[in-house]
Amino acid sequence: MTSGKLYLVGVSIGNYGDMTYRAVETLKSVDVIAAEDTRKARHLLTHFQIKPEKLIAHHAHNEADSAKGLLAFLNEGKSIALITDAGMPTISDPGYQAAKHVRAGGGTVEVIPGVSAVPTALAASGLPAEDFRFIGFLPRKSGDIKKVLQPFETSQTTLVLFESPRRIVKALEAIAQQLGDRQICLCRELTKQHEEFIGGTITDVLANLNSRDAILGEMTLVVEGAAKDAGQKDLEGDDLESEISAMLEQGMKTKEIRDVLADKYGLNKGDVYQKTLEIQKK
């Protein structure tokens, strides 16, 4: 059982005015600050006149080993604040390994909430936010991108993702190819001086980006979910009957077929189940 405490501290995503009083006071009070980038952290700390007793690096390339080191500090009774370059730790940023190791070691983890680009972008997008899925950064390979996006072809869930300016055009083209020309909102430089929201269809936004001399800034993308009738099929259609028959021949159970096809085509589960039983009896 460790006697120290690990604080996961949310910091601003671009505007120091968004730092909470509690976050600043926590950073002032701890023994150790573990930062994703110590150089960027020093700018933040200097702005708030914070002089840490110890500032160490904790980033994606050393996270596993660093997490064990943090546990050693906690065993000495020291308090640690973990911060990333922007936003909340663990959200497409380091922090997960540290929290995991500390909890496994019987230590205490306390979260100091702060700004996150995900809800900020959702709120500004004008797109449905009741049901959304954050998928981080898309993979680099086209085949892997397809695997990530495929489950959302007929889903009404709004998607939120991060992307770099260098890869945003390729990402939008891949999304359009897989999900169609949906409504999106590209949020650029959130909370910063040059904050910008580019809305419209993917085609509209691509035209906007391609007309620029340069594409700059950190980007959060919000993608509207599929239309309610997307992927729906007629229960009496030959295509659906063939699909059910094929699944039965593969040995799939009726309830499994019901769940898969109802989710895939937006059909009523009870109707699909009855249809499957009818075909099974033939």
Stockholm file with secondary structure:
# STOCKHOLM 1.0

chainA/1-282         MTSGKLYLVGVSIGNYGDMTYRAVETLKSVDVIAAEDTRKARHLLTHFQIKPEKLIAHHAHNEADSAKGLLAFLNEGKSIALITDAGMPTISDPGYQAAKHVRAGGGTVEVIPGVSAVPTALAASGLPAEDFRFIGFLPRKSGDIKKVLQPFETSQTTLVLFESPRRIVKALEAIAQQLGDRQICLCRELTKQHEEFIGGTITDVLANLNSRDAILGEMTLVVEGAAKDAGQKDLEGDDLESEISAMLEQGMKTKEIRDVLADKYGLNKGDVYQKTLEIQKK
#=GR chainA/1-282 SS CCSSEEEEECBCSSCGGGCCHHHHHHHHHCSEEEESCHHHHHHHHHHTTCCCSEEEECCTTTHHHHHHHHHHHHHTTCCEEEECSSBCTTSSSSCHHHHHHHHHTTCEEEEECCCCHHHHHHHHHCSCCSSEEEEEECCSSHHHHHHHHGGGSSCCCEEEEEECTTTHHHHHHHHHHHHCSCEEEEEESTTSTTCEEEEEEHHHHHHHHHTSSCCCSCEEEEECCCCTTTTCCCTTCHHHHHHHHHHHHTTCCHHHHHHHHHHHHTCCHHHHHHHHHHHHHC
#=GC SS_cons         CCSSEEEEECBCSSCGGGCCHHHHHHHHHCSEEEESCHHHHHHHHHHTTCCCSEEEECCTTTHHHHHHHHHHHHHTTCCEEEECSSBCTTSSSSCHHHHHHHHHTTCEEEEECCCCHHHHHHHHHCSCCSSEEEEEECCSSHHHHHHHHGGGSSCCCEEEEEECTTTHHHHHHHHHHHHCSCEEEEEESTTSTTCEEEEEEHHHHHHHHHTSSCCCSCEEEEECCCCTTTTCCCTTCHHHHHHHHHHHHTTCCHHHHHHHHHHHHTCCHHHHHHHHHHHHHC
//
